[in-house]
Every structure is written in structure tokens, then in C-alpha cells.
């Protein structure tokens, strides 16, 4: 195998200023926490409204599409261990411009998803306190949420990781209990039974698959701070696959339970999990509403922690202003990257709509998966590995190719509006990339002039 010293010199800059403090359980919790975000509390109704009894089938098909992608992420993350996730994978495999495109698409995805979940959190809070439905109180609420998250992350990665573990535990227990109790106690006679063989038309199936990929997405965000993971070549593959398999089982169980509990009413329910819990136990409604709030906060915390490192990595590679790559000497975190990411997401949340932000995020995410899966195959082909023995994908390019075909099919269902939103944002960032490169060359020329 080719050593890191021989193959990777100059591939990306180092993360010597960052502290490797995230272990197996911390990374697995981060992956689960980011995937099981606020969307799960609305997702069963949206999926049932799209394809009805075929909803569990869509989850199975989505799992078949996402598991090869997860394997590619696990393999790439075991080979390229610097902070940046898809950015560093693509840079090491295909060069800086490919890395820039993957990183920018990832940042677009994460900012949109953060803002979307924040709007859902504000709506949930508005359901409990009517005053928060008004524009100014709602804006102040969102300001307080992002202010708290930014302040927490500025205090160091250990505090942020501990907060993720706590929030993940607090939200997962009620969801697991709902799934187990519903499967055991609800027979579905008065509800809706899954139809495992009814294949919906292409349009409905395509829409449902975009929703499913959005629901399953998140591992790529949690894997961005690989430069702060202990023994990444071992921890990243184990934590990633453990977390994704757990989430697939949980989502499938929750969808079936919601269908059994609510039947045809599931498609129109504003709070499907809380309504399903109320069928099992009256106080379960309030418990699941509270769990929704905790879940959304956990997602937002994981998003700020990981996505700020993406902004840091883009700046580290020279694609964004250098202050974003500045590490706090006291807390050893990228201070300005945290502040900037949180601020942009806050602005979008103040003015944004959950559904549109979710669709933009899901489309951009599929494109990120395309870059990362191709990078996994290329990294293995070139024998790049930075630390100890990495994860090897069997049959060479087979798994990356399967992943690429799956993502291409899903991307073919995106609407013109979604493509336009992603394309405009990407075009603006490519322009910024060209301007930054021109500025660097101009400065280099000026410094070499006698």
C-alpha cells in the first residue's frame, strides 16, 4: 500500500491546531443525531401523502440506495482523515476544483437544512406559545437559538460533542419506545397496512425518493470534522455503518407504527408522531412534541459543529477568506467559521420556508454523494491511505458505481425550480472561486516583483 507520505504530500493542508477528541460513540452519536433531526417528526406524513401504503417500500428502496453511499463514505473517511469530509475526499481524489465543488455543494446543503429545521423548531414552539407565531417574537426566538448554539460551539469541540451525546440520547429514547410499543400493541386493523408490492408511478416514486434521501442524509455532515476524530481509519467506518443501519431500522418501524395508528389521517397530520403516540398513551402527545423540540435542537447543534468545520476547510484550502481558517488558541476551534455559518443559517431561517429549503438541501446532497462516491473509488484505486489499514471496498469500483447510478436516478426527478436554486448558488460560488484564485495570483505576482 502506498504510504501517506508518498501519496498525499500536498493533497491538503494539515489540521495540527485541532484536537482529536471524538471517539467511536461520539462519532456514531453525531451521525445518528444529524440524520434523526427535525424532519423525522413531519416525514411520515409527507411520505404517506406522496405514495400512501407504499411508504415503507420507499424507505426500503432508499436504504438500498443509501447503504452503498455509506460504505463509500466510510471507505473515503478511513483513507483521508483531515477535516472537511467530501471536500477533502474529492480534493485528494480529483484535485482542488473538484474538492471546492463538493465542499460548496455540501455547505449549500447544510445551510439550507439548518435553516429549514430551525423554521420547523420555531413552528413547533409557536404551537406551544401562540406569541411565537408573530414575526418579531419568532425572529427573536430564532436569534436566541442560533446565539446559544454558536456560543456553545465556541467553547470547544468536547463541549459540543457532549451536547450532541446528551441531545441524541434525550430524543432517541422516546422514538425507540414509540417504535417498539407501536409494533407490539398496534395491529393495524383500524389503520393503514403497508403495501410492499404496489409500485407507484415514476413521478410519485421520484418525489418520495427525494424525501427519503433527505431523511437519511446527515452522515456526510457528521463526518466533516474527521480531523478531530481519534484513530479515524478504524473509528470512521465502524461508527458510520453502525449509525446508518440503526437509523434505517428506526425509520421503517416509525413509518409502520404511524400508518397503523392514524390510517388515512396520517397524510394530513401536522404532528404525526405525537398523534401516533397519543393513540398508545394520552400523555404521549405532549412527550413527543417535547421530543421534537429536543431533536431539532440536537440536529442544529450537530449541524453547527460539523458544518462550521466545512467553512474552515474551504478557507484552509484557500477557497474562502483566510480568517475562517483561524483556530482559537484557547478553545482550539475555528471561531470565525462557527460565527459565519451560524449567521447565514440564521438569516435564511428568519426568511425561509421549510419545504423549499428541504428540497434544495436534498438535491444538493445527492450531488455531494456523487462526488464522494466517485472519490472513494478513485482513492482506493490510487492506494491513498493516511494512517493505518483503511476500509477496502470489495470488487473495486462496483459499490461506487452502484451508488452513482442510484443518485443519478434520484437526481433525474428534481424539478426545474430545485435545479435552478442549486445552480444559481453554485454559479455564485464558482465565481467567487475564480475571483479568489485571481486575487491569489495577483498577490503572488506583486510579491515577486523586484
N, C-alpha and C positions, 0 to 999 in steps of 0.2 A: 504493500500500500504506500502511496505517496505521502510523505510527511507534510505537516502544515508548513514547516519552514521552507520546503522545496516548492510547494504548490501555491501557497496562499500569500506569499510575500506581496504586499502592496494591494491585496484584494480589497481590504477595507481597513480603516484606522482602528486602533485598539480602544478598549474601554477600561484602561488601567485605573481610572478615577472612580469606577463604580465598585460597589461591594457585592460579592457573590454570597447572598444570604437566603435565597429561595430554594427550599428543598423539594422532595417528591410531593409530599402532601400539600405544601404551599402552592406548587405549580398546578397540581391536579385540582385543588380547590379554586384556583384562579380561572382555569379553563371552564369548570362547571359553573362558576359564578358568572362569568361573562356570557356563556351560552344561555343559561337559565336566567335570563334577565326579565325585564318588564313584559316582553312580548308574550311569554307563556300564559299570562293571565287574560289575554284577549285572543290568542292564537286559536284555541279550539273552536270558538265561534266563527272566526274568519274562515277557517278551513272547512267547517261544516257548511257554511253559507256558500262556499265555492263548489264543492263536489259532494256534499251530503254524506250518505253512508260510506262512500269510498274514501273518506278522510284517513282512516288508518292505513289503507293501501298506499296513499300518497306519502305517509310517514315512512313506510317500509321502503318505497322507491327512493325517497330522499336519503334514507340511511344507506342504501346501496350506492348512492352517488357520493355521499359524504365520507364513508369509511375509507375508500381508496385515497381520497383527498387527505384525510387524517394521516394515513400511512405516509403519504408524500411529505406532509409537514413534519411528521416525526423523524423521517429519514433526513430531510434537509436540516432540521434543527439539531440533529446529532452530529452533523458534519460542519456546519457554520454556526459558531456559538457566540458571535458578537451580537450586541443589542441591535434590533432593527427588524427581526423576523423576515417577512417576504422581501423587504428591501435588501437585506444582506444576502439572502439566498440568491436573489436574481442578480445582484452585483457580482457575487463570486462566480456564478454560472455563465452570465452573458455580458457582463460589463456594466459600467456606471449608468448609462442611459436607461437600460432595462431595469436596473435597480431603482432609479429615480421614478420611472413609470409605475412600478409595483408599489413603491413607497407612497407616492401621491395618491394612487387609487385607494390604497389602504387608509390613508388619512381622510380622504373624502368619505369613505365608508364609515369610519369610526366617528367622525364628527357628526355625520348625519344620524347615525344610530344613537349616539349620546343625546343629541338634541331631541330625537324622536321619543326616546324613553323618558327624558325629562318632561316633555309635554304630557306624556301619559301619567307620570307621577303627579304633576300639577292637577290634572283632571281627577285623579283618584283623591287627592287632598280636597279638591273642590266638592267632591261627593260627600265628604265628611263635614266640611266647613263651607257653607254657602258663600261666605265673603270672599273666598279664594277664587270664585268663578269670575269676579270682576277683574278687568285688565290690570289695574295698578297693584292690588294685593297679590294677584297671580304673578306679576312681574317681580315683586319683592320676594315672593316665595322662591321663585327660581333663582334669584340673585343670592338668597341665603343658602340654597342648596349648593350651588357651584362655589360660593365663597367658602363653605365648610369643607367641601371636597378638595379644593385647591390648598387650603391651609393644612389639611391633614396630610396631603401628599408632600408638601414642602418640608414636613418634619422628618422625612426619611423613609426608605423602602421597607424597613422592618415594620414600622407602624402601619404603613399602607397594606402590607401583606397580612398582618394580624387582623386588620379591619376586614379584609376580604374573607379570611377564615371564619370570623365571627358572623358576618352577614350571610355567608353561604350556609353555615350551619342553621342560622335562625330561619332562613326561608325554605331550606330543603326539607326540614323535618315535617312541617305541615303538608307539603306537597307529597312527600313519600307516604305519610299517613292517609291522605286523601286517596292516593292511588291504590294502596293495599286494601283499605276499608271498602272502597267502592267496588273493587274487583271481587271481594268476598261477599259483600252484603247486597249489591245491586244486581238483579238477574236480567234486567233489561226488558222485562215483559211490557212495561209501560213506556219504554224509551225507544231509542233507535239502535238497531243492531248493525254492527259493521258488515259491509258487503265487500268481501275480499276478492271478488271476481269481476265486479262491474267496472269496466274501464271507461272513464268519462271522455268526452270529445277533447281534441287536441288543445283547444283554447282554454277550457276549464282545467285540464290537466297541467298545462303550462303555467297558468296563474297559480295553481295550488303548489307547484314545484318551486316557484319563486318564493312563495310564502314559507315553504318547508325549509329551503336553503337559508332564508333569513332567520328562521327559528333555530336552525342548527349552527349557524355561524357564531364565531366567537373565539375559537381556538387560535386563530391567526392573531387576534389581539392579545390574548394572554401570553403568546409566545414571543411577543416583541421584546420584552426585557430579558432575553436569554443571557445577556452579558452579566446578569445578576443572579443566575441560577448556579447552584452547586453541581459539579460534575454533570454538565449538560448532555454529554453524549449518552449517558445512562438515564438520567432523570427525564429528559425531554420526551423520548419515545414512550417510556412506561407511563408517565403522567398523562400524556396526550391521549393515548389509546384507552386507558382506564376511564378517563373522564368522558370521552365521546361515547363509549359503549354504555356507560351509566345513563347519560342523557337520552340516548335513543330509547332505552327501555322505559325510562320515566315518562317521556313524552307520549309514547304509544299507550301506556297504561292510563295516563291522564285523559287522552282523547277518548278512549273507550269508555271510561268512567263518566265523562261529561255527556257522551251520547246516551248512555244508559239512564243517567239521572234526568236529563232535560228533554230528550227526544227532539221533536221538530222545533221546540223553543230554543234550542242551543244556538241556531244560526242568528237569532235576533237578540241574544243575551248580551248586555253591556258588561256584565261581570260573571262570565260562565263558570269559573272555578268556585267563586263564592256561592253562586246559585246551586251548583252541584253539591258543595259541602253542606248547604242548608237542607238538602234532601236527606242527608245522612244524620245531621245533628244541627238543631236550630242555631245555637251559638257559632256554628262553623262559618256562617256568612261573615260575621264580624272578624273572626280569626283569619279567614282568607283575604279579606280586604286589608287587614294589617300586614299580612304576609306579602301582599302585592307591593305595599309601600316599602317594606324592608328589601324585597327582591330588587326593586327598581333602584334603590339606593346602592345596593351591592353591585349591580351592573354598572352604575355610574362611577362608583369608586374604582372598579376594575378597569373601566374604560379610561379614566383619567390617568391612573397609574401606568398602564401599558401604552396608551396612545401618545402620551407626552414623550415617552422614550422613542417613539417613531419620529416625532418632530425633532428630537435631539439627534437621532441617527441621520436624518436628512441634512441637518445642519453640520453634523460631523463629517459627512461626505462632501460638503461644500455646496449643497443644493439650496439651502436656506441660510438666512443671516447667521453668522457665527455666534452671536450672543445666545442663540437657542441651544448651542452645544456647551454652554458654560455649566460646570459642575459646582454646586455649593461646597465650599471647603469644610463646612461644619457638618452638614447632613448628607453630603455626597449624593445629591440628586440633581437633575437638570432643572434648575429653578425656573428660568425663563420659558423653557419648553412646557412646563406644567402650567404656568400662568397663561401663556398664549393659547394652548389647546383648550383649557377651561373657558377662556374668554370667548373664543369663536363659537364653541358649542353653546354657551350661554346666550349669545346673540341670536343664533338660529332657533333655540328653544323659545325665546321670547316671541319670535315672529313666525314660527313654523307650524306645520301640521303633521301629526304622527304618521298618517298613512303614506303621504308623499315622501316623507323623509325615510320611512322604512323601505319603500320601493327603490329609491335611489341607492340606499345603503346595500340592499340585496343585490342589485345589478352590479354595482362596483365591486362587491365582494366576490361574485363569480369571476370577474376579470382578474382579481387578485389571485384566486385559486388557479387560474390558467397559468399565470406567471410562476407561481410557487411549485406547481406540479411539474412543469417543464424544467424548472431549476433543479428539482430533486433528481430527475433522470440525468440531467447534464452533470451534476455534481458527482453522482455515483460513477458515471461513465469516465469522468476525468480523475477519479480516485482522490478527490479533495476530502480531507478529514483533519480537523484541527487538534483534537485531543486523542482520547483512547478509541478503541474499536467502535465504529459507528454502526447504526442500523443499516443493513443491506436489504434492498428491495429485491425479491425473487424475480427471475426472468427479465432482468434488466429494465427495459423501457415499458414493459407490459402494464404495470399499475399506473404509471404516469399517463400513458396513452388512454387507458380506460377512463381515468379522471378527466382528461381533456375532452374526450368525446361527450361525457356526461355534462360537463359545464357548457360545451357548445350547444347542446340540445336545449338546455335551460335558457341560455342567453338568447336563443332564437325566438323565445316567447316574449321578450321585453317589448314594450310599446315604444312608439316614436318619442313620446314625451319623456320617458325614462332615459332613452338613449341620448336625447338632446341635453338633459340636465347633466348627465355624466360627461358627455362630450364637451360641453362648454366649460365645465370646471377643469377638465383635463387640459383643454386647449390653453386656458389661462395659466395653468401651472407649467406647461411646456414653454410658453412664452417667458415665464419667469426663469425657467431653467436656462433658456438661451441668453437672457439678459444677464443672469448671474455669471454664466460662462464668459460672455463678452467682457464683463467687468473684471473678472479674474485675469483674463488675458491682457486687458488694458493696464492693470496694475503691474502685472509681471513685466510688460514691455517698458513701463515707466521706470521700474526699479532697475532694469538692465541698461537703461540709457546712461552713458557716462556724463 
